[in-house]
C-alpha cells in the first residue's frame, strides 16, 4: 500500500485534471520562466494561465524545492 502524497504534491492530481497539462509540463514552464522569486512565479501562473492561488503555490513550491 502506498501513502497518499503530502505537501505540494497532494495538489498534483487536481491540477492535472483542472488545467489539462501534466505536472512535468507545468514545471518546465516554471523553470523556463525568467522569473525566479516564489511569489512572482505564483502571480504569473495566476495571471497568465488562470490558475488558482493554491494550485500555483503548490506547483512553484515543489518546482523550486527541486532546484
MOPAC internal coordinates of N, CA, C and O (Angstrom, degrees):
PM7 1SCF
backbone

  N    0.0000 0     0.00 0     0.00 0    0    0    0
  C    1.4391 1     0.00 0     0.00 0    1    0    0
  C    1.5268 1   109.00 1     0.00 0    2    1    0
  O    1.2310 1   120.24 1   -43.95 1    3    2    1
  N    1.3215 1   117.15 1   136.05 1    3    2    1
  C    1.4605 1   120.65 1   179.36 1    5    3    2
  C    1.5221 1   109.70 1  -102.61 1    6    5    3
  O    1.2310 1   121.48 1   -32.46 1    7    6    5
  N    1.3049 1   114.77 1   147.54 1    7    6    5
  C    1.4580 1   120.01 1   177.32 1    9    7    6
  C    1.5270 1   109.15 1   -78.92 1   10    9    7
  O    1.2310 1   121.05 1   -31.28 1   11   10    9
  N    1.3125 1   115.59 1   148.72 1   11   10    9
  C    1.4648 1   120.75 1   176.38 1   13   11   10
  C    1.5209 1   108.61 1   -66.61 1   14   13   11
  O    1.2310 1   120.39 1   -32.82 1   15   14   13
  N    1.3366 1   116.85 1   147.18 1   15   14   13
  C    1.4696 1   118.87 1   178.33 1   17   15   14
  C    1.5236 1   110.94 1   -60.21 1   18   17   15
  O    1.2310 1   121.40 1   -31.78 1   19   18   17
  N    1.3063 1   114.93 1   148.22 1   19   18   17
  C    1.4537 1   120.81 1   179.16 1   21   19   18
  C    1.5267 1   109.00 1  -118.65 1   22   21   19
  O    1.2310 1   120.56 1   -16.39 1   23   22   21
  N    1.3157 1   116.54 1   163.61 1   23   22   21
  C    1.4566 1   121.23 1   177.63 1   25   23   22
  C    1.5136 1   111.47 1    67.13 1   26   25   23
  O    1.2310 1   120.68 1    30.68 1   27   26   25
  N    1.3297 1   116.31 1  -149.32 1   27   26   25
  C    1.4674 1   120.23 1  -176.76 1   29   27   26
  C    1.5285 1   113.76 1   -56.10 1   30   29   27
  O    1.2310 1   120.18 1   145.76 1   31   30   29
  N    1.3173 1   117.27 1   -34.24 1   31   30   29
  C    1.4686 1   120.54 1  -177.68 1   33   31   30
  C    1.5317 1   112.14 1   -63.89 1   34   33   31
  O    1.2310 1   120.10 1   159.36 1   35   34   33
  N    1.3194 1   117.42 1   -20.64 1   35   34   33
  C    1.4723 1   119.28 1   178.88 1   37   35   34
  C    1.5239 1   111.53 1   -66.02 1   38   37   35
  O    1.2310 1   119.98 1   160.68 1   39   38   37
  N    1.3234 1   117.64 1   -19.32 1   39   38   37
  C    1.4663 1   122.36 1   178.69 1   41   39   38
  C    1.5312 1   112.26 1   -85.27 1   42   41   39
  O    1.2310 1   119.68 1   163.55 1   43   42   41
  N    1.3176 1   118.22 1   -16.45 1   43   42   41
  C    1.4594 1   121.15 1  -170.21 1   45   43   42
  C    1.5277 1   114.49 1   -57.83 1   46   45   43
  O    1.2310 1   118.50 1   134.59 1   47   46   45
  N    1.3393 1   120.46 1   -45.41 1   47   46   45
  C    1.4717 1   118.28 1   179.62 1   49   47   46
  C    1.5349 1   112.89 1   -59.83 1   50   49   47
  O    1.2310 1   120.25 1   139.38 1   51   50   49
  N    1.3169 1   117.12 1   -40.62 1   51   50   49
  C    1.4635 1   118.67 1  -179.30 1   53   51   50
  C    1.5301 1   111.38 1   -73.29 1   54   53   51
  O    1.2310 1   119.70 1   149.23 1   55   54   53
  N    1.3228 1   118.17 1   -30.77 1   55   54   53
  C    1.4670 1   121.04 1   176.33 1   57   55   54
  C    1.5250 1   109.74 1   -64.58 1   58   57   55
  O    1.2310 1   120.70 1   132.99 1   59   58   57
  N    1.3237 1   116.27 1   -47.01 1   59   58   57
  C    1.4669 1   119.84 1   179.61 1   61   59   58
  C    1.5322 1   111.03 1   -62.07 1   62   61   59
  O    1.2310 1   120.53 1   137.89 1   63   62   61
  N    1.3166 1   116.59 1   -42.11 1   63   62   61
  C    1.4653 1   120.33 1  -178.91 1   65   63   62
  C    1.5262 1   111.71 1   -67.42 1   66   65   63
  O    1.2310 1   120.32 1   137.51 1   67   66   65
  N    1.3160 1   116.98 1   -42.49 1   67   66   65
  C    1.4636 1   120.19 1  -174.74 1   69   67   66
  C    1.5205 1   113.30 1   -76.86 1   70   69   67
  O    1.2310 1   120.02 1   141.72 1   71   70   69
  N    1.3357 1   117.58 1   -38.28 1   71   70   69
  C    1.4649 1   120.36 1  -172.52 1   73   71   70
  C    1.5250 1   113.71 1  -106.84 1   74   73   71
  O    1.2310 1   119.94 1   175.95 1   75   74   73
  N    1.3329 1   117.71 1    -4.05 1   75   74   73
  C    1.4562 1   121.78 1   169.89 1   77   75   74
  C    1.5151 1   117.49 1    72.50 1   78   77   75
  O    1.2310 1   120.28 1  -163.87 1   79   78   77
  N    1.3127 1   117.07 1    16.13 1   79   78   77
  C    1.4731 1   120.09 1   176.91 1   81   79   78
  C    1.5256 1   108.65 1  -127.52 1   82   81   79
  O    1.2310 1   120.40 1   -33.15 1   83   82   81
  N    1.3352 1   116.83 1   146.85 1   83   82   81
  C    1.4638 1   118.86 1   175.56 1   85   83   82
  C    1.5318 1   111.06 1   -68.62 1   86   85   83
  O    1.2310 1   120.57 1   -24.77 1   87   86   85
  N    1.3037 1   116.52 1   155.23 1   87   86   85
  C    1.4645 1   122.31 1  -178.40 1   89   87   86
  C    1.5225 1   110.81 1   -58.11 1   90   89   87
  O    1.2310 1   120.28 1   139.68 1   91   90   89
  N    1.3171 1   117.07 1   -40.32 1   91   90   89
  C    1.4707 1   120.16 1  -179.77 1   93   91   90
  C    1.5270 1   111.29 1   -58.27 1   94   93   91
  O    1.2310 1   120.37 1   142.76 1   95   94   93
  N    1.3092 1   116.90 1   -37.24 1   95   94   93
  C    1.4682 1   120.29 1   179.31 1   97   95   94
  C    1.5332 1   110.54 1   -67.88 1   98   97   95
  O    1.2310 1   120.46 1   136.87 1   99   98   97
  N    1.3321 1   116.73 1   -43.13 1   99   98   97
  C    1.4684 1   119.79 1   176.59 1  101   99   98
  C    1.5216 1   110.56 1   -60.96 1  102  101   99
  O    1.2310 1   120.49 1   137.29 1  103  102  101
  N    1.3247 1   116.66 1   -42.71 1  103  102  101
  C    1.4650 1   120.18 1  -179.14 1  105  103  102
  C    1.5205 1   110.90 1   -65.92 1  106  105  103
  O    1.2310 1   119.73 1   143.08 1  107  106  105
  N    1.3153 1   118.13 1   -36.92 1  107  106  105
  C    1.4700 1   120.70 1   175.58 1  109  107  106
  C    1.5255 1   110.78 1   -62.42 1  110  109  107
  O    1.2310 1   120.55 1   138.66 1  111  110  109
  N    1.3405 1   116.55 1   -41.34 1  111  110  109
  C    1.4658 1   119.99 1   177.39 1  113  111  110
  C    1.5297 1   110.88 1   -61.94 1  114  113  111
  O    1.2310 1   120.38 1   136.60 1  115  114  113
  N    1.3022 1   116.87 1   -43.40 1  115  114  113
  C    1.4685 1   121.11 1   179.63 1  117  115  114
  C    1.5222 1   110.03 1   -63.34 1  118  117  115
  O    1.2310 1   120.23 1   133.67 1  119  118  117
  N    1.3152 1   117.16 1   -46.33 1  119  118  117
  C    1.4739 1   120.90 1  -179.16 1  121  119  118
  C    1.5262 1   112.44 1   -64.50 1  122  121  119
  O    1.2310 1   120.37 1   148.65 1  123  122  121
  N    1.3174 1   116.89 1   -31.35 1  123  122  121
  C    1.4669 1   119.60 1  -178.27 1  125  123  122
  C    1.5281 1   112.62 1   -86.25 1  126  125  123
  O    1.2310 1   120.21 1   172.85 1  127  126  125
  N    1.3074 1   117.20 1    -7.15 1  127  126  125
  C    1.4630 1   120.86 1   179.09 1  129  127  126
  C    1.5290 1   110.15 1   -70.18 1  130  129  127
  O    1.2310 1   120.10 1   -35.91 1  131  130  129
  N    1.3199 1   117.42 1   144.09 1  131  130  129
  C    1.4704 1   119.28 1   174.80 1  133  131  130
  C    1.5342 1   112.15 1   -72.37 1  134  133  131
  O    1.2310 1   120.33 1   167.20 1  135  134  133
  N    1.3227 1   116.97 1   -12.80 1  135  134  133
  C    1.4652 1   120.78 1   178.20 1  137  135  134
  C    1.5231 1   109.39 1   -75.09 1  138  137  135
  O    1.2310 1   120.73 1   -33.04 1  139  138  137
  N    1.3309 1   116.20 1   146.96 1  139  138  137
  C    1.4616 1   119.03 1  -178.14 1  141  139  138
  C    1.5267 1   113.98 1  -127.27 1  142  141  139
  O    1.2310 1   120.23 1   159.10 1  143  142  141
  N    1.3169 1   117.16 1   -20.90 1  143  142  141
  C    1.4605 1   119.97 1  -177.22 1  145  143  142
  C    1.5255 1   110.45 1   -85.77 1  146  145  143
  O    1.2310 1   121.93 1   -35.27 1  147  146  145
  N    1.3357 1   113.91 1   144.73 1  147  146  145
  C    1.4614 1   121.21 1  -175.65 1  149  147  146
  C    1.5314 1   112.04 1   -51.07 1  150  149  147
  O    1.2310 1   119.82 1   123.17 1  151  150  149
  N    1.3199 1   117.95 1   -56.83 1  151  150  149
  C    1.4645 1   120.44 1  -175.12 1  153  151  150
  C    1.5219 1   112.60 1   -69.74 1  154  153  151
  O    1.2310 1   119.73 1   151.46 1  155  154  153
  N    1.3201 1   118.13 1   -28.54 1  155  154  153
  C    1.4698 1   119.88 1   173.93 1  157  155  154
  C    1.5267 1   109.73 1   -61.96 1  158  157  155
  O    1.2310 1   120.97 1   135.47 1  159  158  157
  N    1.3219 1   115.76 1   -44.53 1  159  158  157
  C    1.4589 1   120.87 1  -179.73 1  161  159  158
  C    1.5257 1   111.23 1   -67.92 1  162  161  159
  O    1.2310 1   120.05 1   139.70 1  163  162  161
  N    1.3249 1   117.51 1   -40.30 1  163  162  161
  C    1.4648 1   121.26 1   177.75 1  165  163  162
  C    1.5313 1   109.20 1   -60.41 1  166  165  163
  O    1.2310 1   120.55 1   130.65 1  167  166  165
  N    1.3164 1   116.56 1   -49.35 1  167  166  165
  C    1.4658 1   120.25 1  -179.05 1  169  167  166
  C    1.5263 1   111.79 1   -63.35 1  170  169  167
  O    1.2310 1   120.13 1   143.71 1  171  170  169
  N    1.3203 1   117.36 1   -36.29 1  171  170  169
  C    1.4655 1   121.87 1   176.75 1  173  171  170
  C    1.5314 1   110.95 1   -62.73 1  174  173  171
  O    1.2310 1   120.11 1   133.99 1  175  174  173
  N    1.3199 1   117.39 1   -46.01 1  175  174  173
  C    1.4672 1   120.34 1   178.32 1  177  175  174
  C    1.5254 1   110.95 1   -62.48 1  178  177  175
  O    1.2310 1   120.65 1   142.42 1  179  178  177
  N    1.3196 1   116.36 1   -37.58 1  179  178  177
  C    1.4596 1   120.63 1   179.83 1  181  179  178
  C    1.5266 1   111.73 1   -68.16 1  182  181  179
  O    1.2310 1   120.45 1   133.95 1  183  182  181
  N    1.3321 1   116.74 1   -46.05 1  183  182  181
  C    1.4670 1   119.65 1  -175.13 1  185  183  182
  C    1.5286 1   113.05 1   -80.85 1  186  185  183
  O    1.2310 1   120.26 1   138.08 1  187  186  185
  N    1.3173 1   117.11 1   -41.92 1  187  186  185
  C    1.4704 1   120.19 1  -175.12 1  189  187  186
  C    1.5243 1   113.35 1   -86.10 1  190  189  187
  O    1.2310 1   120.18 1   155.92 1  191  190  189
  N    1.3287 1   117.26 1   -24.08 1  191  190  189
  C    1.4620 1   119.93 1  -174.28 1  193  191  190
  C    1.5192 1   112.95 1  -123.85 1  194  193  191
  O    1.2310 1   119.84 1  -176.88 1  195  194  193
  N    1.3353 1   117.92 1     3.12 1  195  194  193
  C    1.4538 1   121.89 1   176.02 1  197  195  194
  C    1.5094 1   115.15 1    66.01 1  198  197  195
  O    1.2310 1   120.56 1  -153.78 1  199  198  197
  N    1.3122 1   116.54 1    26.22 1  199  198  197
  C    1.4527 1   121.14 1  -176.93 1  201  199  198
  C    1.5287 1   110.26 1   -84.60 1  202  201  199
  O    1.2310 1   120.76 1   -33.79 1  203  202  201
  N    1.3189 1   116.16 1   146.21 1  203  202  201
  C    1.4530 1   120.90 1   174.92 1  205  203  202
  C    1.5207 1   110.76 1   -71.25 1  206  205  203
  O    1.2310 1   120.73 1   -20.53 1  207  206  205
  N    1.3275 1   116.21 1   159.47 1  207  206  205
  C    1.4606 1   120.84 1  -175.64 1  209  207  206
  C    1.5370 1   112.63 1   -60.12 1  210  209  207
  O    1.2310 1   120.04 1   133.26 1  211  210  209
  N    1.3197 1   117.53 1   -46.74 1  211  210  209
  C    1.4674 1   120.33 1  -178.10 1  213  211  210
  C    1.5156 1   112.74 1   -61.89 1  214  213  211
  O    1.2310 1   120.49 1   137.59 1  215  214  213
  N    1.3202 1   116.67 1   -42.41 1  215  214  213
  C    1.4603 1   120.61 1   179.12 1  217  215  214
  C    1.5267 1   110.89 1   -67.05 1  218  217  215
  O    1.2310 1   120.68 1   134.83 1  219  218  217
  N    1.3223 1   116.31 1   -45.17 1  219  218  217
  C    1.4646 1   120.04 1   179.32 1  221  219  218
  C    1.5283 1   110.53 1   -62.10 1  222  221  219
  O    1.2310 1   120.47 1   135.89 1  223  222  221
  N    1.3133 1   116.70 1   -44.11 1  223  222  221
  C    1.4609 1   121.30 1  -179.70 1  225  223  222
  C    1.5269 1   111.19 1   -61.74 1  226  225  223
  O    1.2310 1   120.28 1   136.43 1  227  226  225
  N    1.3158 1   117.07 1   -43.57 1  227  226  225
  C    1.4709 1   120.99 1   179.92 1  229  227  226
  C    1.5234 1   111.02 1   -63.68 1  230  229  227
  O    1.2310 1   120.11 1   135.96 1  231  230  229
  N    1.3247 1   117.39 1   -44.04 1  231  230  229
  C    1.4730 1   120.43 1   178.99 1  233  231  230
  C    1.5223 1   112.20 1   -62.33 1  234  233  231
  O    1.2310 1   120.99 1   133.55 1  235  234  233
  N    1.3180 1   115.71 1   -46.45 1  235  234  233
  C    1.4648 1   119.78 1  -179.19 1  237  235  234
  C    1.5287 1   110.48 1   -64.75 1  238  237  235
  O    1.2310 1   119.99 1   135.08 1  239  238  237
  N    1.3150 1   117.63 1   -44.92 1  239  238  237
  C    1.4673 1   121.06 1  -179.94 1  241  239  238
  C    1.5260 1   111.22 1   -58.78 1  242  241  239
  O    1.2310 1   120.52 1   133.13 1  243  242  241
  N    1.3257 1   116.60 1   -46.87 1  243  242  241
  C    1.4665 1   120.03 1  -179.36 1  245  243  242
  C    1.5295 1   111.33 1   -66.38 1  246  245  243
  O    1.2310 1   120.24 1   140.49 1  247  246  245
  N    1.3181 1   117.14 1   -39.51 1  247  246  245
  C    1.4596 1   121.16 1  -178.53 1  249  247  246
  C    1.5205 1   111.63 1   -68.94 1  250  249  247
  O    1.2310 1   120.52 1   134.98 1  251  250  249
  N    1.3100 1   116.60 1   -45.02 1  251  250  249
  C    1.4706 1   119.29 1   179.86 1  253  251  250
  C    1.5208 1   111.87 1   -68.88 1  254  253  251
  O    1.2310 1   119.87 1   151.05 1  255  254  253
  N    1.3186 1   117.85 1   -28.95 1  255  254  253
  C    1.4652 1   121.23 1   177.64 1  257  255  254
  C    1.5236 1   111.12 1   -65.77 1  258  257  255
  O    1.2310 1   120.69 1   153.02 1  259  258  257
  N    1.3372 1   116.28 1   -26.98 1  259  258  257
  C    1.4633 1   120.81 1   179.71 1  261  259  258
  C    1.5238 1   113.48 1   -78.57 1  262  261  259
  O    1.2310 1   120.52 1   166.66 1  263  262  261
  N    1.3301 1   116.62 1   -13.34 1  263  262  261
  C    1.4874 1   119.57 1  -176.62 1  265  263  262
  C    1.4896 1   111.91 1   -70.69 1  266  265  263
  O    1.2310 1   120.10 1   180.00 1  267  266  265

